[in-house]
Structure formats: structure tokens, C-alpha cells
Amino acid sequence: MTVRVQQPSNDYGIVVEPLSGEVIAWRGDQMIARSTRARVMYETRLSPVVYFPVEDILAELEPAPAHKTFCPFKGTASYSHVRLGEDLSENGAWHYPKALPEGQAVDGCFAFMPGVATRIEHQGAAIDDLPAGNISGPVVDWLLREAWLAKSPEELLAALGSKLVEDGIAVSRMSILIWSLHPMIAGQNCLWLRDEDEVTSRYPSYEILESPIFKESPFQHVADGLGGVRQKLDTNPDEFNFPIMEDLKEQGVTDYVAMPLPFSDGRINVLTLASDHPNGFTTANLGLIFECSALISRLVEVFALTSNATTLLETYLGKRTGARVLGGEIRRGDGDVIDAAILFCDLRHSTRLETELGRDRYVAVLNRFFETSTDIVNAHDGEVLKFIGDAVLAIFPASAGHAQACSQAVASAEEIVAALAEPDPEMEDTSLSCAIGVAYGDVTYGNVGSKERLDFTVIGSAANVAARLGDHGKINGKSIVVSDEVAKVTDFPAESLGSLSLRNVSEPVEAFAITPETTERQ
């Protein structure tokens, strides 16, 4: 293995020094710690922290095992409540029971949270800060100047990995777990490998969140808000005991870090890094990544917000309609007049089904009906615009011509009828039936509604006629009823129903029923 020399990428460091003489911690006018063996920790760009040997703490410490925090340098901090008579400061003191090398100088010592010790005196005086410089270097410069140009999280991660290596940081593997707002996908996991110089992405389903492979992983630990993970595989191999550590060790990993990437809405995403350098990450280099993590988080959040917006619009409006809204058609009146075939599909016997099945099972039946209809419509280049109670409204734009749109709509109708008629073993072999109306004409496809509450839909006589043809079929036992404009341009065998007077349609409509033989043929 080639050992890369790690260059110090900034001035980040941790220094622990003993404090000579007496150090006293006060809470108001009461002494809570008094020691001649106290130590002060100076950490870059942080206020100095005084640690007292546990034997020299005068207040009562009550363990608080539910609360832990993580530092990638010092390790996992365990907390205690601080009691002084009736005065209780919850999680008021911390220590590192299994400190990493940078924190071992304060082993066996506790520090107080800000505000718990109202003042700390060293030989009667306050403890001064050490001067600290500003964070800088090639990685910081790239984050500020060029990182925003990345077009995807994969591109960002690949560029970040390459830039860290270029800056002398021995990172061999890096990943980001980004949670999503998707009905089927829990999130996106991007993995960069230095030696392959490529990024692969996986999109785990929600089922994996219940699997042991996730529950026993650093991802679960960090995402649950339990702090980060730092595991030097030759120093503290048993602190976390994640199964993946054995696999990483076999791959030559010596140091592993998983840190939170919090988004502005509070969700905790995860950044992981692994090193194959014999000494792992240096404090300075890991400090650089730690200090840059907030900016990295915001860059990743931009991709997540865009992805979530696209997903939510596609989920609730449909892919074609969602793209139009995301593209800027967001004002009342925005839209176009288009020619299209309109399909209206209504579930039959829904009232009886709800009574017989009960609400929960009826909702499951509705979901089957909606999913079957949507999958088939999408397969024929249509789009479900909305679910209306127990009905589906779909559109087939005539972008490839009148006949093509009508053929797609009727083919969808036939397949929906056939699919619903199949007994569902998960619902005690329940089969479903529906009534479908299909009409063709020009419709307004766009935004309607109030100033603050809009609906992207279709408005026009074709939509009304399709719904009324479906009503006619429902009453008269016809599964699929189409208008003359549909029947005359398709080759599906059909039975003439004559000129129908439909409710809320001003003129009679020449209508046809698609014959049962067609459904069987399909």
C-alpha cells in the first residue's frame, strides 16, 4: 500500500495543559468543584474548557445515560446531571469514558456545561482564550468558489473527495446519506471510493430501515440524533461494535468517522469518511472537514430540496403536470388549451364495499384500484391528474395525434377493467369492477382556483362528457363507454348506444360501448 503523506490543511488543533495552583468552579456563590489538578483544553476557535478530576467535584453527579454527544477528536461524551441541594442542572457535566487519543489527557475528568459553572477562577483570575487563526486552504477555497457549480450530489461528492486528497488528506472512502420525501424511497446513499474515483448511488426503500443491516449501522446511530461516530480501528474497536467495521478493517481502513449533516428543517443526514493511512486522520485534517461540514450540509440540502420538490409534485400532481408547475406555471390562469383524450374511471359498488369490508380494508381496496389505474395509464403515456373520491381522472394529450391519444385511452380502459376483475389474494380474492368514460376534445390544461389555493387540472366539455359517459355506463352495466370522437378513430369493436342525453351536457352525445370481446382479447 502506498502511504500518502498527510499535510496539515489548517491550524485546527487540541492542546491540554495542567493548571498550576488552585482552580475553583462556582455556581452563584456556591463552590461546585475545587482542585489543584485541573486541566484546561484549548481547541481551535472554541472557548477553553476546564476539566476537574471527578474526585474534586463537590456537587453531586447523577448519571444521565440517555444523553450523549460526539466529538470526532475526543470521542463520545457521556453526561451527568449536576445536583447542588435542590438545584438540579440536567445534563450539566460531561466526560469521555472511552476517549480517543486527542482526548485521553482529560481521562477521568469532568467539565461543566456553560451556565452550570457561572465562573471558574484560576488563582483568583479568569482563564484567557488562546488566539486562533481563520480556516483557509484549497478545500475551503473550492467550497466557497466552485462547489456550487456541481449539478448533483454525486458530482459534489466526487469533487469533494478529489479535493481532500489533493489537499493531502488520506481519505479513501466517503459517503453521504440524504433522506428524501418519497412515497417509496427512504433516501439516497452516495458512495465515493478514492481508488476507483467514481461515485455510486443507491436508493434504499423504507423496508431497509427495519433491517438489521441498517439498525446496526453508524447511519442509524447518527440519524437518530445520538451524535457522530469516530472509530479508530486500532484504538477503540469495541466502543460502537458496528458489524461494518470488520468489513472496513479487512479493506485496509484504519480510521472511520460518521458525522451528522443537519438540514435547516432539523432532519439529520449523514456524512461518513474512512482513512487507510496507518495513523488515521490527523486532528488538523479532520478538523478541516468538521468545520466545513455545515457548508457541505447546505450544499447537499440544495440538491435534496430540488429532488423533494420534484418528487412531491410528481406524487401529488403527476410527472407531466409536476414538471410544468416546477417549471414556473404557478399563477392562476397559467396553462394551455390542448387537444386530449380524457378518461374518467369510477369504482363500482364502493358504498357496499365500505360497509362489507370496514374502513381500513376498504381503503386498501381503494389503493389497489388507484395503483392499478395509475400504472396502466402511465404505461400508455397518459397521466392521472387526480383521484376524486373513488374515481380517477386521467389525460392523454394528443401530442402524437388524435387517433394515438384515443387509442391509448381506450387501451388503458380495457386493461384497467381486466386487471381489476382479477381476484386479489391479499384481499380474500376480492375482484373489483368499474365504469369508464372516454371523450376527446380541447381542454384548458392549467391552474384554476383561488388566489392562494390552486389546482392544476383540465377544464372543458371533454372532461365533463367523459365523467357523464362513465355515469351512464355505471347505471346501464357498460364497463367502457366512449364518445363518437373516440370511436371513429380507433379500431376497437364497439356497440352503438345511439345519441345520449347526458346530465349537464347541453347537446346529445353519440356514444359507443366497447364490447366485452375486446376485453377478453386483451
C-alpha positions as CSV (number, residue, x, y, z in Angstrom):
1,M,0.0,0.0,0.0
2,T,1.3,3.5,-0.9
3,V,1.3,5.7,2.3
4,R,0.2,9.2,1.4
5,V,1.8,12.0,3.5
6,Q,-0.9,13.9,5.2
7,Q,-0.3,17.6,5.0
8,P,-1.8,19.9,7.8
9,S,-4.6,21.5,5.9
10,N,-5.3,24.2,8.5
11,D,-4.4,25.3,12.0
12,Y,-7.0,23.2,13.8
13,G,-5.6,21.6,17.0
14,I,-6.3,20.5,20.5
15,V,-3.9,21.2,23.4
16,V,-4.4,20.1,27.0
17,E,-2.4,21.8,29.7
18,P,-2.3,21.3,33.5
19,L,-3.3,24.3,35.6
20,S,-0.9,25.0,38.4
21,G,-2.3,26.1,41.7
22,E,-5.9,26.0,42.8
23,V,-8.9,26.1,40.4
24,I,-12.4,26.7,41.7
25,A,-15.7,26.4,39.8
26,W,-18.6,28.4,41.3
27,R,-22.4,28.3,40.7
28,G,-23.5,31.6,42.1
29,D,-21.9,31.8,45.5
30,Q,-21.6,28.1,45.9
31,M,-18.5,26.1,45.1
32,I,-19.1,23.1,42.9
33,A,-15.5,22.0,42.2
34,R,-12.1,22.7,43.7
35,S,-8.9,21.2,42.5
36,T,-5.1,21.6,42.2
37,R,-5.1,19.0,39.5
38,A,-7.4,20.7,37.0
39,R,-6.6,20.8,33.3
40,V,-7.6,23.2,30.6
41,M,-8.3,22.1,27.0
42,Y,-7.7,24.6,24.2
43,E,-9.5,23.7,20.9
44,T,-9.3,25.8,17.8
45,R,-11.9,28.5,17.6
46,L,-13.6,27.3,20.8
47,S,-13.5,28.8,24.3
48,P,-11.1,27.0,26.7
49,V,-12.8,24.2,28.8
50,V,-11.6,23.3,32.3
51,Y,-11.8,19.7,33.3
52,F,-11.8,18.6,37.0
53,P,-10.9,15.2,38.3
54,V,-14.1,13.5,39.4
55,E,-12.7,13.3,43.0
56,D,-12.5,17.1,43.2
57,I,-16.1,17.8,42.2
58,L,-18.1,18.9,45.2
59,A,-21.6,18.9,43.6
60,E,-23.4,15.6,43.3
61,L,-23.2,13.9,39.8
62,E,-26.2,11.8,38.7
63,P,-25.6,9.7,35.6
64,A,-27.8,10.6,32.6
65,P,-27.3,7.6,30.3
66,A,-29.9,8.8,27.7
67,H,-27.9,11.8,26.7
68,K,-24.7,11.5,24.7
69,T,-22.8,13.8,22.2
70,F,-20.0,13.2,19.8
71,C,-16.7,14.9,19.0
72,P,-14.6,13.4,16.2
73,F,-11.5,14.2,18.1
74,K,-12.2,13.3,21.7
75,G,-14.9,10.7,21.3
76,T,-18.4,10.2,22.7
77,A,-19.3,12.3,25.7
78,S,-21.4,10.8,28.5
79,Y,-23.4,13.2,30.6
80,S,-24.4,13.6,34.3
81,H,-27.0,15.8,36.0
82,V,-25.4,18.2,38.4
83,R,-27.2,18.5,41.8
84,L,-26.5,21.1,44.4
85,G,-29.1,20.7,47.1
86,E,-32.5,21.3,45.5
87,D,-30.8,22.9,42.4
88,L,-30.6,20.4,39.5
89,S,-28.8,21.1,36.2
90,E,-29.9,18.4,33.8
91,N,-27.0,17.1,31.6
92,G,-24.8,19.7,33.3
93,A,-21.5,17.9,33.1
94,W,-19.7,15.6,30.7
95,H,-16.8,13.3,30.4
96,Y,-15.2,10.9,27.9
97,P,-15.3,7.3,29.3
98,K,-13.6,5.9,26.2
99,A,-11.6,8.9,24.9
100,L,-9.9,9.0,21.5
101,P,-6.2,9.9,21.6
102,E,-6.8,13.6,21.4
103,G,-9.0,13.4,24.5
104,Q,-7.1,11.0,26.6
105,A,-5.4,13.8,28.5
106,V,-8.7,14.5,30.3
107,D,-9.5,10.9,31.1
108,G,-11.3,10.6,34.4
109,C,-12.2,14.3,34.4
110,F,-15.5,16.2,34.1
111,A,-16.3,19.6,32.6
112,F,-19.3,21.7,33.2
113,M,-21.8,22.9,30.6
114,P,-21.8,26.7,30.0
115,G,-24.1,28.3,32.6
116,V,-23.8,25.5,35.1
117,A,-20.5,26.9,36.4
118,T,-21.2,30.6,36.4
119,R,-17.5,31.3,36.8
120,I,-14.2,29.4,37.0
121,E,-11.2,31.0,38.8
122,H,-7.6,30.0,38.4
123,Q,-5.6,31.5,41.2
124,G,-8.3,34.1,41.5
125,A,-8.3,35.1,37.8
126,A,-10.3,34.1,34.7
127,I,-8.7,31.8,32.1
128,D,-7.8,33.5,28.9
129,D,-8.5,32.3,25.4
130,L,-5.7,31.4,23.1
131,P,-5.6,33.3,19.8
132,A,-6.8,31.3,16.8
133,G,-6.4,32.0,13.1
134,N,-9.0,31.7,10.3
135,I,-9.9,28.5,8.5
136,S,-8.4,28.5,5.0
137,G,-6.8,26.4,2.3
138,P,-7.6,24.8,-1.0
139,V,-10.7,22.8,0.2
140,V,-12.2,25.9,1.8
141,D,-11.4,28.0,-1.3
142,W,-13.1,25.3,-3.5
143,L,-16.1,25.2,-1.3
144,L,-16.6,28.9,-1.5
145,R,-15.7,29.4,-5.2
146,E,-16.6,26.3,-7.1
147,A,-18.6,23.7,-5.2
148,W,-21.9,25.4,-6.0
149,L,-21.3,24.6,-9.7
150,A,-21.9,20.8,-9.0
151,K,-25.1,19.6,-10.7
152,S,-25.8,16.6,-8.5
153,P,-24.9,15.2,-5.1
154,E,-22.7,12.6,-6.9
155,E,-20.8,15.3,-8.7
156,L,-20.3,17.3,-5.4
157,L,-19.1,14.2,-3.5
158,A,-16.6,13.2,-6.2
159,A,-15.2,16.7,-6.4
160,L,-15.0,17.0,-2.6
161,G,-13.2,13.6,-2.3
162,S,-10.7,14.6,-5.0
163,K,-10.1,18.0,-3.4
164,L,-9.5,16.5,0.0
165,V,-6.9,14.1,-1.5
166,E,-5.3,16.9,-3.4
167,D,-5.1,18.8,-0.1
168,G,-3.1,15.9,1.5
169,I,-5.9,14.3,3.5
170,A,-5.8,10.5,3.5
171,V,-9.4,9.8,2.8
172,S,-10.0,6.6,1.0
173,R,-13.8,6.4,1.1
174,M,-16.6,8.8,1.7
175,S,-20.4,8.6,1.6
176,I,-23.5,10.8,2.1
177,L,-26.9,9.5,3.2
178,I,-29.6,12.0,2.2
179,W,-33.2,11.4,3.4
180,S,-35.9,12.0,0.9
181,L,-39.6,12.8,0.8
182,H,-40.7,10.0,-1.5
183,P,-43.6,7.5,-1.0
184,M,-41.3,4.5,-1.8
185,I,-37.7,5.6,-1.4
186,A,-36.3,6.4,2.0
187,G,-33.3,8.3,0.7
188,Q,-30.2,8.4,-1.4
189,N,-26.8,6.9,-0.4
190,C,-23.9,8.2,-2.5
191,L,-20.5,6.4,-2.1
192,W,-17.2,7.7,-3.3
193,L,-14.1,5.4,-3.5
194,R,-10.7,7.1,-4.0
195,D,-9.0,4.3,-5.8
196,E,-11.9,4.0,-8.3
197,D,-12.5,7.7,-8.5
198,E,-16.2,7.2,-9.0
199,V,-19.5,7.6,-7.1
200,T,-22.2,5.1,-7.0
201,S,-25.7,5.8,-5.7
202,R,-28.3,3.6,-4.1
203,Y,-31.9,4.4,-3.2
204,P,-33.0,2.3,-0.3
205,S,-36.7,1.6,0.3
206,Y,-38.4,2.1,3.7
207,E,-38.2,-1.6,4.3
208,I,-34.4,-1.4,4.8
209,L,-34.9,0.9,7.8
210,E,-36.3,-2.1,9.7
211,S,-33.5,-4.4,8.7
212,P,-30.6,-5.4,10.9
213,I,-28.1,-4.1,8.3
214,F,-29.4,-0.6,8.9
215,K,-30.3,-0.8,12.6
216,E,-26.8,-2.0,13.5
217,S,-25.1,0.6,11.3
218,P,-23.5,4.0,12.0
219,F,-26.2,5.6,9.8
220,Q,-28.9,4.6,12.3
221,H,-26.8,5.9,15.3
222,V,-26.2,9.3,13.7
223,A,-29.7,9.8,12.1
224,D,-31.3,9.1,15.5
225,G,-29.6,12.1,16.9
226,L,-27.2,10.2,19.1
227,G,-24.2,12.1,17.9
228,G,-21.5,11.0,15.5
229,V,-19.1,8.0,15.4
230,R,-15.3,8.0,15.4
231,Q,-13.8,4.6,15.4
232,K,-10.0,4.2,15.1
233,L,-9.9,0.5,14.4
234,D,-6.7,0.0,16.3
235,T,-7.6,2.2,19.3
236,N,-11.3,1.9,20.3
237,P,-12.5,-1.0,18.2
238,D,-15.2,-2.1,20.8
239,E,-16.8,1.3,21.6
240,F,-19.6,1.0,19.0
241,N,-19.3,-2.5,17.8
242,F,-20.9,-2.0,14.4
243,P,-20.6,-5.1,12.1
244,I,-19.5,-3.0,9.2
245,M,-16.2,-2.1,11.0
246,E,-14.9,-5.6,10.5
247,D,-15.5,-5.4,6.7
248,L,-13.8,-2.0,6.6
249,K,-10.9,-3.3,8.6
250,E,-10.4,-6.1,6.0
251,Q,-10.4,-3.4,3.3
252,G,-7.5,-1.6,5.0
253,V,-9.4,1.1,6.8
254,T,-7.7,2.4,9.9
255,D,-10.0,5.3,10.9
256,Y,-13.7,5.8,10.4
257,V,-15.9,8.8,11.1
258,A,-19.7,9.3,10.7
259,M,-20.9,12.8,11.4
260,P,-24.3,14.5,11.3
261,L,-25.2,16.8,8.4
262,P,-28.3,18.6,9.8
263,F,-30.6,20.3,7.4
264,S,-32.4,23.6,8.2
265,D,-35.6,21.7,8.9
266,G,-34.0,19.6,11.6
267,R,-33.6,16.3,9.6
268,I,-30.2,14.7,10.3
269,N,-28.4,13.3,7.2
270,V,-25.1,11.5,7.5
271,L,-21.6,12.1,6.1
272,T,-19.0,9.3,6.6
273,L,-15.3,9.2,5.9
274,A,-12.7,6.5,6.1
275,S,-8.9,6.6,6.1
276,D,-6.4,3.9,5.2
277,H,-3.4,5.9,6.5
278,P,-1.5,3.9,9.2
279,N,-2.2,6.7,11.7
280,G,-5.7,7.5,10.5
281,F,-6.9,11.1,10.2
282,T,-4.8,13.9,11.8
283,T,-6.5,16.3,14.1
284,A,-5.9,19.2,11.8
285,N,-7.3,17.4,8.7
286,L,-10.3,16.0,10.4
287,G,-10.8,19.4,12.0
288,L,-11.0,20.9,8.5
289,I,-13.7,18.5,7.4
290,F,-15.6,19.0,10.7
291,E,-15.5,22.8,10.4
292,C,-16.6,22.6,6.8
293,S,-19.4,20.2,7.4
294,A,-22.1,22.9,7.9
295,L,-21.3,24.4,4.5
296,I,-21.3,20.9,2.9
297,S,-24.6,20.3,4.5
298,R,-26.2,23.4,2.9
299,L,-24.8,22.4,-0.5
300,V,-26.3,18.9,-0.2
301,E,-29.6,20.4,1.1
302,V,-30.0,22.3,-2.2
303,F,-30.0,19.1,-4.1
304,A,-32.3,17.5,-1.6
305,L,-34.8,20.3,-1.8
306,T,-34.9,20.2,-5.6
307,S,-35.3,16.4,-5.5
308,N,-38.0,16.6,-2.9
309,A,-39.9,19.3,-4.7
310,T,-39.8,17.3,-7.9
311,T,-40.9,14.1,-6.1
312,L,-43.7,15.7,-4.2
313,L,-45.1,17.4,-7.3
314,E,-44.9,14.2,-9.3
315,T,-46.5,12.3,-6.5
316,Y,-49.4,14.7,-6.0
317,L,-49.8,16.1,-9.5
318,G,-48.3,13.6,-11.9
319,K,-45.0,13.7,-13.7
320,R,-46.0,15.8,-16.7
321,T,-48.1,18.3,-14.6
322,G,-45.5,18.4,-11.8
323,A,-42.8,19.4,-14.3
324,R,-45.0,22.2,-15.6
325,V,-45.5,23.6,-12.1
326,L,-41.9,23.2,-11.2
327,G,-41.1,25.0,-14.5
328,G,-42.9,28.1,-13.3
329,E,-46.6,27.7,-14.2
330,I,-47.7,28.7,-10.7
331,R,-50.1,31.5,-11.2
332,R,-53.9,31.3,-11.6
333,G,-54.6,31.2,-15.3
334,D,-51.3,29.8,-16.3
335,G,-51.8,26.9,-18.7
336,D,-52.7,26.0,-22.3
337,V,-55.6,24.9,-24.4
338,I,-54.7,21.4,-25.7
339,D,-56.4,18.6,-27.6
340,A,-56.6,15.4,-25.5
341,A,-58.4,12.2,-24.7
342,I,-59.9,12.3,-21.2
343,L,-60.5,9.1,-19.2
344,F,-62.8,9.1,-16.2
345,C,-62.8,5.8,-14.2
346,D,-65.3,5.3,-11.3
347,L,-65.2,2.3,-8.9
348,R,-68.4,0.4,-8.8
349,H,-70.2,-0.7,-5.6
350,S,-67.9,1.4,-3.4
351,T,-70.6,2.1,-0.7
352,R,-71.3,-1.6,-0.4
353,L,-67.6,-2.4,-0.3
354,E,-67.0,0.0,2.5
355,T,-69.9,-1.4,4.5
356,E,-68.9,-5.0,4.0
357,L,-65.1,-4.6,4.4
358,G,-64.8,-1.9,7.0
359,R,-62.9,1.3,6.6
360,D,-59.3,0.0,6.8
361,R,-59.8,-2.8,4.3
362,Y,-61.9,-0.5,2.0
363,V,-59.0,2.0,2.0
364,A,-56.7,-0.9,1.0
365,V,-59.1,-1.8,-1.9
366,L,-59.2,1.9,-3.0
367,N,-55.4,1.9,-3.0
368,R,-55.3,-1.2,-5.2
369,F,-57.8,0.5,-7.6
370,F,-55.8,3.7,-7.7
371,E,-52.5,1.9,-8.1
372,T,-53.8,-0.4,-10.9
373,S,-55.3,2.5,-12.8
374,T,-52.2,4.7,-12.4
375,D,-49.7,2.1,-13.5
376,I,-51.7,1.3,-16.6
377,V,-52.4,4.9,-17.6
378,N,-48.7,5.7,-17.2
379,A,-47.7,2.7,-19.3
380,H,-49.8,4.2,-22.1
381,D,-48.2,7.6,-21.9
382,G,-51.1,9.1,-20.1
383,E,-51.2,10.9,-16.7
384,V,-53.5,10.6,-13.8
385,L,-54.5,14.2,-12.9
386,K,-56.3,13.4,-9.7
387,F,-58.2,11.0,-7.5
388,I,-61.7,12.2,-6.9
389,G,-63.3,10.2,-4.1
390,D,-63.4,6.7,-5.6
391,A,-62.7,7.9,-9.2
392,V,-59.7,8.6,-11.4
393,L,-59.3,11.4,-13.9
394,A,-56.6,10.9,-16.5
395,I,-55.4,12.8,-19.6
396,F,-53.8,11.6,-22.8
397,P,-52.5,14.7,-24.7
398,A,-52.8,14.5,-28.5
399,S,-49.1,15.3,-29.0
400,A,-48.9,12.4,-31.4
401,G,-52.3,13.0,-33.0
402,H,-56.0,12.5,-32.3
403,A,-56.1,8.7,-33.1
404,Q,-53.0,7.9,-31.0
405,A,-54.4,9.7,-27.9
406,C,-57.8,8.0,-28.2
407,S,-56.2,4.5,-28.8
408,Q,-54.0,5.0,-25.7
409,A,-57.0,5.9,-23.6
410,V,-59.2,3.0,-24.7
411,A,-56.4,0.5,-24.4
412,S,-55.8,1.8,-20.8
413,A,-59.5,1.5,-20.1
414,E,-59.6,-2.2,-21.3
415,E,-56.6,-3.1,-19.3
416,I,-57.9,-1.5,-16.1
417,V,-61.2,-3.4,-16.4
418,A,-59.4,-6.7,-16.9
419,A,-56.9,-6.1,-14.1
420,L,-59.5,-5.1,-11.5
421,A,-61.6,-8.2,-12.4
422,E,-58.7,-10.5,-11.3
423,P,-59.3,-11.8,-7.7
424,D,-56.9,-10.3,-5.2
425,P,-55.5,-13.0,-2.9
426,E,-54.3,-10.3,-0.4
427,M,-57.9,-9.2,-0.1
428,E,-59.7,-12.6,0.2
429,D,-59.9,-12.9,-3.6
430,T,-62.0,-9.7,-3.9
431,S,-62.5,-8.7,-7.5
432,L,-63.4,-5.1,-8.5
433,S,-65.4,-3.6,-11.3
434,C,-65.5,-0.1,-12.6
435,A,-67.2,2.2,-15.2
436,I,-65.1,4.2,-17.5
437,G,-65.9,7.1,-19.8
438,V,-63.6,8.3,-22.6
439,A,-64.1,11.6,-24.5
440,Y,-61.9,13.7,-26.8
441,G,-61.7,17.5,-27.4
442,D,-59.9,20.6,-26.5
443,V,-59.5,21.4,-22.8
444,T,-57.8,24.0,-20.7
445,Y,-54.8,22.4,-19.0
446,G,-53.6,24.6,-16.2
447,N,-54.1,26.4,-13.0
448,V,-57.6,27.3,-11.6
449,G,-58.8,28.1,-8.1
450,S,-58.5,30.9,-5.6
451,K,-55.5,33.3,-5.3
452,E,-53.9,31.2,-2.6
453,R,-55.2,27.7,-3.3
454,L,-54.7,26.4,-6.9
455,D,-55.4,23.2,-8.7
456,F,-53.7,22.1,-11.9
457,T,-56.4,20.3,-13.8
458,V,-58.3,20.1,-17.1
459,I,-61.4,22.2,-17.7
460,G,-63.6,21.7,-20.8
461,S,-66.6,19.8,-22.2
462,A,-64.5,16.7,-22.9
463,A,-63.8,16.3,-19.2
464,N,-67.5,16.7,-18.4
465,V,-68.6,14.3,-21.1
466,A,-66.1,11.6,-20.0
467,A,-67.5,11.7,-16.5
468,R,-71.1,11.6,-17.7
469,L,-70.3,8.7,-20.1
470,G,-68.9,6.8,-17.1
471,D,-72.1,7.5,-15.1
472,H,-74.2,6.2,-18.0
473,G,-72.1,3.0,-18.1
474,K,-72.3,2.6,-14.4
475,I,-76.1,2.7,-14.5
476,N,-76.5,0.6,-17.6
477,G,-73.9,-2.1,-16.9
478,K,-71.4,-1.0,-19.5
479,S,-67.7,-1.1,-18.4
480,I,-66.4,1.3,-21.1
481,V,-68.4,4.0,-22.9
482,V,-66.7,6.3,-25.4
483,S,-67.8,9.3,-27.4
484,D,-68.1,9.3,-31.2
485,E,-64.9,11.4,-31.5
486,V,-63.1,8.4,-29.8
487,A,-64.8,5.5,-31.5
488,K,-64.3,6.8,-35.1
489,V,-60.5,6.9,-34.9
490,T,-59.9,3.6,-33.0
491,D,-60.3,0.0,-34.2
492,F,-61.7,-1.4,-31.0
493,P,-65.0,-3.3,-31.6
494,A,-67.8,-1.2,-30.2
495,E,-71.6,-1.3,-29.8
496,S,-73.5,1.9,-30.7
497,L,-75.6,3.3,-27.8
498,G,-77.2,5.9,-30.0
499,S,-77.5,9.6,-29.1
500,L,-77.4,10.0,-25.3
501,S,-78.8,12.9,-23.3
502,L,-76.3,13.3,-20.5
503,R,-76.7,15.3,-17.3
504,N,-75.3,18.8,-17.5
505,V,-74.3,18.3,-21.2
506,S,-76.2,20.7,-23.4
507,E,-76.2,18.6,-26.6
508,P,-76.8,14.9,-27.1
509,V,-73.7,12.8,-27.4
510,E,-73.3,9.9,-29.8
511,A,-71.8,7.1,-27.7
512,F,-70.4,3.6,-28.0
513,A,-69.8,0.8,-25.6
514,I,-66.5,-1.1,-26.1
515,T,-67.7,-4.7,-26.4
516,P,-66.8,-7.4,-23.9
517,E,-64.9,-9.5,-26.5
518,T,-62.3,-6.8,-26.7
519,T,-61.5,-7.0,-23.1
520,E,-61.2,-10.8,-23.4
521,R,-59.0,-10.4,-26.4
522,Q,-56.6,-8.1,-24.5
